[in-house]
């Protein structure tokens, strides 16, 4: 997703790292493996990045919930779980919202992002006002679902609708993401399997 924003990054054996500022709400480090030797190398990658003097409170996605970096100056931002829907299929929409695929607008989603055939963002309207939405990105034979927004009463229906929209937009691919709290409950009600835990760390305030 950061590549689609025009942000550079680098895949190491056990970690994805980016020593430059990334779009808001995206991490600068993502762990890719969970072995004990891998964890030591991942911590070292975080230490190196700390020396790069990245501005602000940048984040680390601890994909397996195994990377304890509190002593390196990080605190837990979010505890979550992976979710997966194996083969969503197009189905009638159930939320009662009017859905549309969003176009360019605003700094958070630059124009170049909408030229990426792997990217799609949908917004749901009620009485003309946007009240729900979600972002899809296709990569490595899966579709990532993120940035899901919905009122509490609408959540299960919104998740079901986004599954249908994903199946119509990127057919035949599993849908993956991660959530916590009420959003995790809503995703489960919409047919997602709940998987292993993960953790998001953020650089502690100075």
TORKOL-4160 file (C-alpha; in steps of 0.2 Angstrom, whole numbers, padded with zeros to 4 digits, m for minus):
206
<pt num="1" X="0000" Y="0000" Z="0000"/>
<pt num="2" X="0014" Y="0012" Z="0004"/>
<pt num="3" X="0021" Y="0008" Z="m0013"/>
<pt num="4" X="0005" Y="0014" Z="m0021"/>
<pt num="5" X="0007" Y="0030" Z="m0012"/>
<pt num="6" X="0023" Y="0033" Z="m0020"/>
<pt num="7" X="0033" Y="0030" Z="m0004"/>
<pt num="8" X="0049" Y="0019" Z="m0006"/>
<pt num="9" X="0053" Y="0004" Z="0005"/>
<pt num="10" X="0064" Y="m0011" Z="0005"/>
<pt num="11" X="0060" Y="m0029" Z="0008"/>
<pt num="12" X="0073" Y="m0038" Z="0019"/>
<pt num="13" X="0073" Y="m0057" Z="0023"/>
<pt num="14" X="0062" Y="m0055" Z="0039"/>
<pt num="15" X="0056" Y="m0037" Z="0038"/>
<pt num="16" X="0049" Y="m0023" Z="0027"/>
<pt num="17" X="0057" Y="m0007" Z="0032"/>
<pt num="18" X="0055" Y="0011" Z="0026"/>
<pt num="19" X="0067" Y="0025" Z="0032"/>
<pt num="20" X="0057" Y="0039" Z="0025"/>
<pt num="21" X="0040" Y="0046" Z="0031"/>
<pt num="22" X="0025" Y="0036" Z="0026"/>
<pt num="23" X="0007" Y="0040" Z="0023"/>
<pt num="24" X="m0003" Y="0043" Z="0039"/>
<pt num="25" X="m0008" Y="0027" Z="0049"/>
<pt num="26" X="0005" Y="0016" Z="0040"/>
<pt num="27" X="0020" Y="0009" Z="0048"/>
<pt num="28" X="0038" Y="0011" Z="0044"/>
<pt num="29" X="0042" Y="m0007" Z="0049"/>
<pt num="30" X="0032" Y="m0023" Z="0046"/>
<pt num="31" X="0038" Y="m0040" Z="0052"/>
<pt num="32" X="0037" Y="m0054" Z="0039"/>
<pt num="33" X="0042" Y="m0070" Z="0049"/>
<pt num="34" X="0042" Y="m0076" Z="0067"/>
<pt num="35" X="0057" Y="m0087" Z="0071"/>
<pt num="36" X="0068" Y="m0082" Z="0086"/>
<pt num="37" X="0083" Y="m0078" Z="0076"/>
<pt num="38" X="0071" Y="m0068" Z="0065"/>
<pt num="39" X="0065" Y="m0058" Z="0080"/>
<pt num="40" X="0083" Y="m0053" Z="0084"/>
<pt num="41" X="0086" Y="m0046" Z="0067"/>
<pt num="42" X="0069" Y="m0037" Z="0067"/>
<pt num="43" X="0074" Y="m0028" Z="0083"/>
<pt num="44" X="0091" Y="m0024" Z="0075"/>
<pt num="45" X="0081" Y="m0016" Z="0060"/>
<pt num="46" X="0071" Y="m0006" Z="0072"/>
<pt num="47" X="0087" Y="0000" Z="0081"/>
<pt num="48" X="0095" Y="0005" Z="0064"/>
<pt num="49" X="0079" Y="0015" Z="0059"/>
<pt num="50" X="0079" Y="0024" Z="0076"/>
<pt num="51" X="0096" Y="0031" Z="0071"/>
<pt num="52" X="0088" Y="0038" Z="0055"/>
<pt num="53" X="0079" Y="0051" Z="0065"/>
<pt num="54" X="0062" Y="0049" Z="0057"/>
<pt num="55" X="0050" Y="0063" Z="0062"/>
<pt num="56" X="0035" Y="0060" Z="0073"/>
<pt num="57" X="0029" Y="0045" Z="0081"/>
<pt num="58" X="0032" Y="0031" Z="0068"/>
<pt num="59" X="0025" Y="0014" Z="0070"/>
<pt num="60" X="0030" Y="m0005" Z="0069"/>
<pt num="61" X="0017" Y="m0018" Z="0063"/>
<pt num="62" X="0022" Y="m0033" Z="0074"/>
<pt num="63" X="0013" Y="m0046" Z="0062"/>
<pt num="64" X="0014" Y="m0061" Z="0074"/>
<pt num="65" X="0013" Y="m0052" Z="0091"/>
<pt num="66" X="0031" Y="m0058" Z="0096"/>
<pt num="67" X="0042" Y="m0042" Z="0095"/>
<pt num="68" X="0044" Y="m0034" Z="0112"/>
<pt num="69" X="0052" Y="m0017" Z="0108"/>
<pt num="70" X="0046" Y="m0007" Z="0124"/>
<pt num="71" X="0064" Y="m0006" Z="0129"/>
<pt num="72" X="0068" Y="0002" Z="0113"/>
<pt num="73" X="0056" Y="0017" Z="0116"/>
<pt num="74" X="0040" Y="0010" Z="0109"/>
<pt num="75" X="0023" Y="0008" Z="0117"/>
<pt num="76" X="0008" Y="m0003" Z="0111"/>
<pt num="77" X="m0004" Y="0007" Z="0100"/>
<pt num="78" X="m0016" Y="m0008" Z="0096"/>
<pt num="79" X="m0019" Y="m0026" Z="0100"/>
<pt num="80" X="m0028" Y="m0034" Z="0085"/>
<pt num="81" X="m0031" Y="m0051" Z="0076"/>
<pt num="82" X="m0029" Y="m0056" Z="0058"/>
<pt num="83" X="m0045" Y="m0059" Z="0049"/>
<pt num="84" X="m0048" Y="m0069" Z="0033"/>
<pt num="85" X="m0063" Y="m0073" Z="0021"/>
<pt num="86" X="m0058" Y="m0087" Z="0010"/>
<pt num="87" X="m0068" Y="m0083" Z="m0006"/>
<pt num="88" X="m0081" Y="m0069" Z="m0005"/>
<pt num="89" X="m0094" Y="m0069" Z="m0018"/>
<pt num="90" X="m0104" Y="m0055" Z="m0025"/>
<pt num="91" X="m0121" Y="m0054" Z="m0016"/>
<pt num="92" X="m0135" Y="m0042" Z="m0014"/>
<pt num="93" X="m0130" Y="m0027" Z="m0003"/>
<pt num="94" X="m0138" Y="m0027" Z="0014"/>
<pt num="95" X="m0133" Y="m0011" Z="0023"/>
<pt num="96" X="m0146" Y="0000" Z="0014"/>
<pt num="97" X="m0132" Y="0012" Z="0010"/>
<pt num="98" X="m0129" Y="0019" Z="m0008"/>
<pt num="99" X="m0111" Y="0013" Z="m0012"/>
<pt num="100" X="m0099" Y="0021" Z="m0024"/>
<pt num="101" X="m0081" Y="0019" Z="m0029"/>
<pt num="102" X="m0072" Y="0034" Z="m0024"/>
<pt num="103" X="m0061" Y="0045" Z="m0035"/>
<pt num="104" X="m0046" Y="0057" Z="m0031"/>
<pt num="105" X="m0048" Y="0070" Z="m0018"/>
<pt num="106" X="m0038" Y="0076" Z="m0003"/>
<pt num="107" X="m0020" Y="0073" Z="0002"/>
<pt num="108" X="m0023" Y="0057" Z="0011"/>
<pt num="109" X="m0027" Y="0048" Z="m0005"/>
<pt num="110" X="m0017" Y="0056" Z="m0019"/>
<pt num="111" X="m0022" Y="0056" Z="m0037"/>
<pt num="112" X="m0008" Y="0044" Z="m0043"/>
<pt num="113" X="m0016" Y="0031" Z="m0031"/>
<pt num="114" X="m0032" Y="0030" Z="m0041"/>
<pt num="115" X="m0022" Y="0026" Z="m0056"/>
<pt num="116" X="m0016" Y="0010" Z="m0048"/>
<pt num="117" X="m0027" Y="m0005" Z="m0054"/>
<pt num="118" X="m0025" Y="m0014" Z="m0038"/>
<pt num="119" X="m0033" Y="0000" Z="m0027"/>
<pt num="120" X="m0051" Y="0003" Z="m0024"/>
<pt num="121" X="m0060" Y="0014" Z="m0011"/>
<pt num="122" X="m0078" Y="0013" Z="m0008"/>
<pt num="123" X="m0089" Y="0025" Z="0002"/>
<pt num="124" X="m0107" Y="0022" Z="0008"/>
<pt num="125" X="m0120" Y="0036" Z="0009"/>
<pt num="126" X="m0136" Y="0038" Z="0018"/>
<pt num="127" X="m0147" Y="0053" Z="0014"/>
<pt num="128" X="m0132" Y="0060" Z="0003"/>
<pt num="129" X="m0120" Y="0060" Z="0018"/>
<pt num="130" X="m0105" Y="0048" Z="0018"/>
<pt num="131" X="m0107" Y="0037" Z="0034"/>
<pt num="132" X="m0096" Y="0021" Z="0029"/>
<pt num="133" X="m0082" Y="0016" Z="0019"/>
<pt num="134" X="m0067" Y="0004" Z="0016"/>
<pt num="135" X="m0051" Y="0003" Z="0006"/>
<pt num="136" X="m0046" Y="m0012" Z="m0004"/>
<pt num="137" X="m0029" Y="m0016" Z="m0011"/>
<pt num="138" X="m0024" Y="m0032" Z="m0021"/>
<pt num="139" X="m0007" Y="m0039" Z="m0019"/>
<pt num="140" X="0001" Y="m0057" Z="m0019"/>
<pt num="141" X="m0015" Y="m0066" Z="m0023"/>
<pt num="142" X="m0025" Y="m0058" Z="m0009"/>
<pt num="143" X="m0035" Y="m0042" Z="m0006"/>
<pt num="144" X="m0032" Y="m0032" Z="0009"/>
<pt num="145" X="m0047" Y="m0023" Z="0017"/>
<pt num="146" X="m0042" Y="m0009" Z="0028"/>
<pt num="147" X="m0049" Y="0008" Z="0034"/>
<pt num="148" X="m0066" Y="0001" Z="0037"/>
<pt num="149" X="m0078" Y="0015" Z="0044"/>
<pt num="150" X="m0096" Y="0012" Z="0050"/>
<pt num="151" X="m0108" Y="0018" Z="0063"/>
<pt num="152" X="m0110" Y="0004" Z="0076"/>
<pt num="153" X="m0128" Y="0000" Z="0071"/>
<pt num="154" X="m0122" Y="m0002" Z="0053"/>
<pt num="155" X="m0106" Y="m0012" Z="0055"/>
<pt num="156" X="m0111" Y="m0030" Z="0051"/>
<pt num="157" X="m0120" Y="m0025" Z="0036"/>
<pt num="158" X="m0106" Y="m0013" Z="0030"/>
<pt num="159" X="m0094" Y="m0028" Z="0032"/>
<pt num="160" X="m0105" Y="m0039" Z="0022"/>
<pt num="161" X="m0107" Y="m0026" Z="0008"/>
<pt num="162" X="m0088" Y="m0023" Z="0007"/>
<pt num="163" X="m0085" Y="m0042" Z="0005"/>
<pt num="164" X="m0097" Y="m0041" Z="m0010"/>
<pt num="165" X="m0089" Y="m0026" Z="m0017"/>
<pt num="166" X="m0072" Y="m0034" Z="m0015"/>
<pt num="167" X="m0078" Y="m0050" Z="m0024"/>
<pt num="168" X="m0085" Y="m0040" Z="m0038"/>
<pt num="169" X="m0070" Y="m0029" Z="m0040"/>
<pt num="170" X="m0056" Y="m0042" Z="m0037"/>
<pt num="171" X="m0065" Y="m0059" Z="m0041"/>
<pt num="172" X="m0059" Y="m0075" Z="m0034"/>
<pt num="173" X="m0046" Y="m0069" Z="m0021"/>
<pt num="174" X="m0047" Y="m0071" Z="m0002"/>
<pt num="175" X="m0050" Y="m0055" Z="0008"/>
<pt num="176" X="m0038" Y="m0052" Z="0023"/>
<pt num="177" X="m0036" Y="m0038" Z="0036"/>
<pt num="178" X="m0034" Y="m0035" Z="0054"/>
<pt num="179" X="m0046" Y="m0028" Z="0067"/>
<pt num="180" X="m0050" Y="m0027" Z="0086"/>
<pt num="181" X="m0064" Y="m0023" Z="0097"/>
<pt num="182" X="m0081" Y="m0020" Z="0090"/>
<pt num="183" X="m0074" Y="m0020" Z="0072"/>
<pt num="184" X="m0067" Y="m0037" Z="0075"/>
<pt num="185" X="m0084" Y="m0043" Z="0081"/>
<pt num="186" X="m0093" Y="m0036" Z="0066"/>
<pt num="187" X="m0081" Y="m0044" Z="0054"/>
<pt num="188" X="m0084" Y="m0061" Z="0062"/>
<pt num="189" X="m0103" Y="m0058" Z="0060"/>
<pt num="190" X="m0100" Y="m0055" Z="0042"/>
<pt num="191" X="m0091" Y="m0072" Z="0040"/>
<pt num="192" X="m0073" Y="m0068" Z="0043"/>
<pt num="193" X="m0062" Y="m0081" Z="0051"/>
<pt num="194" X="m0052" Y="m0074" Z="0066"/>
<pt num="195" X="m0034" Y="m0078" Z="0066"/>
<pt num="196" X="m0018" Y="m0075" Z="0075"/>
<pt num="197" X="m0015" Y="m0060" Z="0086"/>
<pt num="198" X="m0004" Y="m0045" Z="0080"/>
<pt num="199" X="0002" Y="m0029" Z="0088"/>
<pt num="200" X="0005" Y="m0012" Z="0082"/>
<pt num="201" X="0019" Y="m0002" Z="0091"/>
<pt num="202" X="0022" Y="0016" Z="0090"/>
<pt num="203" X="0037" Y="0027" Z="0096"/>
<pt num="204" X="0033" Y="0033" Z="0113"/>
<pt num="205" X="0031" Y="0052" Z="0116"/>
<pt num="206" X="0048" Y="0060" Z="0121"/>
